[in-house]
Amino acid sequence: MSIERDAFLKKYKIKDDFLRSNISWNELQEIADDYERLMPEFQKIAVNYVNQLNALPEVHSVRFRLKDIEHLIEKIIRKSIEYEETNSVYNIETYLYEITDIIGIRALYVFKSDYYPLHNSIVREFKKSFCEKPQIKLRRGDNEKIYEGLKNVEFQFNETYRSIHYTIRYMDGDIVAPIEIQTRSIFEEGWSEINHKLLYKNNGLHNDEKMLLNQASSILSSLAGDCDTLGQLMNEMVNREDESEFIKDITSPNMDTLLNELVEKKL
């Protein structure tokens, strides 16, 4: 695939980053050509992982994507600047080890508590291929106690984003495929899709437009968290062990006590 340098740098607004990096355009073009050659093989690998995840009972649905060639080149340029102190080298021999999300897979679940059995299933199936500890990404202010039973995980806090990431490196002969599996609830996925389309991939926003959209995105993320909480509370109501006791509770004057008890379990 031939990428016209000046048009690309202008499109992604990374001319300064490219000039600052120690990567030649010929090296980036070699990476693009190599990646294009490998994409059919990566497609087959992705489908195999999707089928495995779809078979897990906790999963509502699974989708995947291969990283776009131009977005791969853009990410390499940006990472070469962001992590320049690590002296990482990006070339045709190393890029599949430095870029960890060539194949991106999202596995969605319905209720917030479904994360736990799904996490255990993913660890059981793919742990031998993990490149790093699973990363639990939370919105600032989220209750992390629901994850306290997990071992060998890392927590990361931000302003809006929620997800659990598993970084895997598939290796078979000469084929190396970096895979990132993300798991999240269907409400979190709804926010993520809107944010991705309107903010993450939108390079044409003015500063004031981006600030306003960021504020709206933060509100939407908070609402998605509230939806997960309500869904989980409803699930707990329906699945209480003593159903007759639950019916008595909701028809009694102690409704406020019951609701407070459920809210204390808020995720």
C-alpha positions as CSV (number, residue, x, y, z in Angstrom):
1,M,0.0,0.0,0.0
2,S,1.5,3.3,-1.0
3,I,0.9,6.2,1.4
4,E,1.6,9.7,0.2
5,R,3.7,11.3,2.9
6,D,2.7,14.9,2.9
7,A,-1.1,14.2,2.5
8,F,-0.9,11.7,5.4
9,L,0.9,14.0,7.7
10,K,-1.5,16.8,7.0
11,K,-4.5,14.6,7.4
12,Y,-3.5,13.3,10.9
13,K,-1.8,16.6,11.9
14,I,1.4,14.8,13.0
15,K,4.1,16.5,10.8
16,D,5.9,17.8,13.9
17,D,5.8,14.4,15.6
18,F,7.1,12.7,12.4
19,L,10.0,15.1,12.1
20,R,10.8,14.7,15.8
21,S,10.8,10.9,15.5
22,N,13.8,8.9,14.4
23,I,11.7,6.9,11.9
24,S,12.2,7.3,8.2
25,W,9.3,7.4,5.8
26,N,10.7,4.4,3.9
27,E,10.6,2.4,7.2
28,L,7.0,3.4,7.7
29,Q,6.1,2.4,4.2
30,E,7.8,-1.0,4.7
31,I,5.7,-1.5,7.8
32,A,2.5,-0.6,5.9
33,D,3.4,-3.1,3.1
34,D,4.2,-5.9,5.5
35,Y,1.0,-5.3,7.5
36,E,-1.1,-5.3,4.4
37,R,0.5,-8.6,3.4
38,L,-0.4,-10.1,6.8
39,M,-3.9,-8.8,7.2
40,P,-5.7,-11.9,5.7
41,E,-3.9,-14.1,8.2
42,F,-4.8,-11.7,11.1
43,Q,-8.4,-11.9,9.9
44,K,-8.4,-15.7,10.3
45,I,-6.8,-15.5,13.8
46,A,-9.3,-12.9,14.9
47,V,-12.3,-15.0,13.8
48,N,-10.9,-17.9,15.7
49,Y,-10.7,-15.9,18.9
50,V,-14.2,-14.4,18.4
51,N,-15.6,-17.9,18.1
52,Q,-13.9,-19.0,21.3
53,L,-15.3,-15.9,23.2
54,N,-18.8,-16.3,21.7
55,A,-18.9,-19.8,23.2
56,L,-18.5,-18.5,26.8
57,P,-21.9,-18.3,28.6
58,E,-21.3,-14.9,30.1
59,V,-20.8,-13.2,26.7
60,H,-23.7,-11.3,25.2
61,S,-21.9,-10.5,21.9
62,V,-18.5,-10.2,20.4
63,R,-17.1,-7.9,17.7
64,F,-13.6,-7.3,16.3
65,R,-11.6,-5.1,14.0
66,L,-8.2,-5.1,12.4
67,K,-6.3,-1.9,12.9
68,D,-6.5,0.3,9.8
69,I,-3.2,0.6,8.0
70,E,-3.1,4.4,8.2
71,H,-4.0,4.3,11.9
72,L,-1.2,1.9,12.5
73,I,1.3,4.2,11.0
74,E,-0.1,7.2,12.9
75,K,0.1,5.3,16.1
76,I,3.7,4.3,15.5
77,I,4.7,7.9,15.0
78,R,2.8,9.1,18.1
79,K,4.2,6.2,20.3
80,S,7.7,6.9,19.1
81,I,7.4,10.4,20.6
82,E,5.3,9.4,23.7
83,Y,7.8,6.7,24.7
84,E,11.0,8.2,23.3
85,E,12.7,7.8,26.7
86,T,12.4,4.0,26.4
87,N,14.5,4.0,23.2
88,S,11.9,1.8,21.5
89,V,12.7,0.9,17.9
90,Y,9.9,0.8,15.3
91,N,10.7,-1.1,12.1
92,I,9.5,-4.1,10.1
93,E,11.1,-6.5,12.6
94,T,9.7,-4.9,15.8
95,Y,6.3,-3.3,15.2
96,L,4.3,-6.4,15.9
97,Y,5.9,-6.5,19.4
98,E,5.5,-2.7,20.1
99,I,1.9,-2.2,18.9
100,T,-0.3,-4.4,21.1
101,D,-3.7,-3.9,19.5
102,I,-3.3,-5.0,15.9
103,I,-6.4,-7.2,16.4
104,G,-9.0,-5.5,18.7
105,I,-11.8,-7.7,20.1
106,R,-14.7,-6.5,22.3
107,A,-16.7,-9.0,24.4
108,L,-19.8,-7.5,25.9
109,Y,-21.9,-8.7,28.8
110,V,-25.3,-7.6,30.2
111,F,-25.0,-7.2,33.9
112,K,-22.1,-5.6,35.6
113,S,-21.4,-8.6,37.8
114,D,-20.9,-10.8,34.7
115,Y,-17.4,-9.4,34.4
116,Y,-16.2,-11.8,37.1
117,P,-17.0,-15.2,35.5
118,L,-16.0,-13.8,32.1
119,H,-12.7,-12.7,33.6
120,N,-12.1,-16.1,35.0
121,S,-12.9,-17.7,31.7
122,I,-10.6,-15.5,29.7
123,V,-7.7,-16.1,32.2
124,R,-8.3,-19.8,32.0
125,E,-8.4,-19.9,28.2
126,F,-5.7,-17.4,27.3
127,K,-3.4,-16.8,30.3
128,K,-0.4,-18.5,28.7
129,S,-0.5,-15.8,26.0
130,F,-0.8,-12.8,28.2
131,C,1.8,-10.1,27.6
132,E,1.0,-8.2,30.8
133,K,-1.4,-8.1,33.7
134,P,-5.1,-7.5,32.8
135,Q,-5.8,-3.8,33.2
136,I,-9.1,-2.6,34.8
137,K,-9.8,0.8,33.5
138,L,-12.3,2.8,35.7
139,R,-13.8,6.2,35.7
140,R,-12.7,8.4,38.6
141,G,-15.2,7.9,41.4
142,D,-16.2,4.4,40.4
143,N,-16.4,1.8,43.2
144,E,-13.4,-0.5,42.7
145,K,-14.4,-2.8,45.6
146,I,-16.3,-5.1,43.2
147,Y,-12.9,-6.1,41.7
148,E,-11.1,-6.7,45.0
149,G,-11.3,-10.4,44.6
150,L,-9.2,-10.4,41.4
151,K,-5.5,-11.2,41.5
152,N,-2.7,-10.1,39.3
153,V,-4.5,-7.1,37.8
154,E,-3.7,-3.4,37.5
155,F,-6.1,-0.5,38.0
156,Q,-6.1,2.6,35.9
157,F,-8.3,5.6,36.6
158,N,-9.4,8.3,34.1
159,E,-12.2,10.8,33.6
160,T,-14.6,8.8,31.5
161,Y,-13.5,5.4,30.3
162,R,-14.5,2.0,31.7
163,S,-13.3,-1.4,30.4
164,I,-11.1,-4.4,31.2
165,H,-8.2,-5.0,28.8
166,Y,-6.3,-8.3,28.2
167,T,-3.2,-8.0,26.0
168,I,-2.3,-11.2,24.2
169,R,0.4,-12.2,21.8
170,Y,-0.6,-15.0,19.5
171,M,2.5,-16.8,18.0
172,D,2.5,-19.7,15.6
173,G,5.7,-20.3,13.5
174,D,6.6,-17.0,11.8
175,I,3.2,-15.4,12.6
176,V,3.0,-12.9,15.5
177,A,-0.4,-11.4,16.1
178,P,-0.9,-8.8,18.9
179,I,-4.4,-9.0,20.3
180,E,-6.3,-6.7,22.7
181,I,-9.5,-8.1,24.2
182,Q,-11.7,-5.6,25.9
183,T,-14.7,-6.6,28.0
184,R,-17.4,-4.2,29.1
185,S,-21.1,-3.9,29.7
186,I,-23.5,-3.1,26.9
187,F,-24.1,0.3,28.4
188,E,-20.4,1.0,28.6
189,E,-20.1,-0.1,24.9
190,G,-22.8,2.4,23.9
191,W,-20.9,5.3,25.5
192,S,-17.6,4.0,24.0
193,E,-19.0,3.9,20.4
194,I,-20.4,7.5,20.6
195,N,-17.1,8.8,22.1
196,H,-15.0,6.9,19.5
197,K,-17.0,8.3,16.6
198,L,-17.4,11.9,17.7
199,L,-14.2,12.6,19.7
200,Y,-11.5,10.0,19.4
201,K,-11.4,9.8,15.6
202,N,-12.5,13.4,15.0
203,N,-9.4,15.5,14.1
204,G,-11.3,18.4,12.8
205,L,-12.7,19.8,16.0
206,H,-11.9,23.3,17.3
207,N,-10.8,23.6,20.9
208,D,-14.1,25.0,22.1
209,E,-16.0,22.2,20.3
210,K,-13.8,19.5,21.7
211,M,-14.2,20.9,25.3
212,L,-18.0,20.9,25.0
213,L,-18.0,17.4,23.6
214,N,-15.7,16.2,26.3
215,Q,-18.1,17.6,28.9
216,A,-21.1,15.9,27.2
217,S,-19.1,12.7,27.0
218,S,-18.3,12.7,30.7
219,I,-22.0,13.2,31.5
220,L,-22.9,10.3,29.2
221,S,-20.3,8.1,30.8
222,S,-21.8,8.8,34.2
223,L,-25.3,8.0,33.0
224,A,-24.0,4.7,31.5
225,G,-22.6,3.8,35.0
226,D,-26.0,4.6,36.5
227,C,-27.7,2.4,34.0
228,D,-25.4,-0.5,34.9
229,T,-26.2,0.1,38.6
230,L,-29.9,0.0,37.9
231,G,-29.6,-3.1,35.8
232,Q,-27.6,-4.9,38.4
233,L,-30.0,-4.0,41.2
234,M,-32.9,-5.3,39.1
235,N,-31.0,-8.5,38.5
236,E,-30.4,-8.9,42.2
237,M,-34.1,-8.3,42.9
238,V,-35.1,-11.1,40.5
239,N,-32.5,-13.5,41.7
240,R,-32.8,-13.2,45.4
241,E,-32.5,-16.7,47.0
242,D,-35.7,-16.4,49.0
243,E,-38.3,-15.2,46.5
244,S,-41.2,-15.3,49.0
245,E,-39.3,-13.1,51.4
246,F,-38.6,-10.6,48.6
247,I,-42.3,-10.4,47.7
248,K,-43.1,-9.8,51.4
249,D,-40.5,-7.1,51.5
250,I,-41.7,-5.1,48.5
251,T,-45.3,-5.2,49.7
252,S,-44.4,-4.1,53.2
253,P,-44.0,-0.6,54.6
254,N,-40.3,-1.3,54.7
255,M,-39.7,-0.4,51.1
256,D,-37.2,2.3,51.9
257,T,-35.2,-0.2,54.0
258,L,-35.1,-2.7,51.1
259,L,-34.0,0.0,48.6
260,N,-31.3,1.2,50.9
261,E,-30.0,-2.3,51.3
262,L,-29.8,-2.7,47.5
263,V,-28.2,0.6,47.0
264,E,-25.5,-0.3,49.4
265,K,-24.5,-2.9,46.9
266,K,-24.2,-0.2,44.2
267,L,-21.4,-0.9,41.7
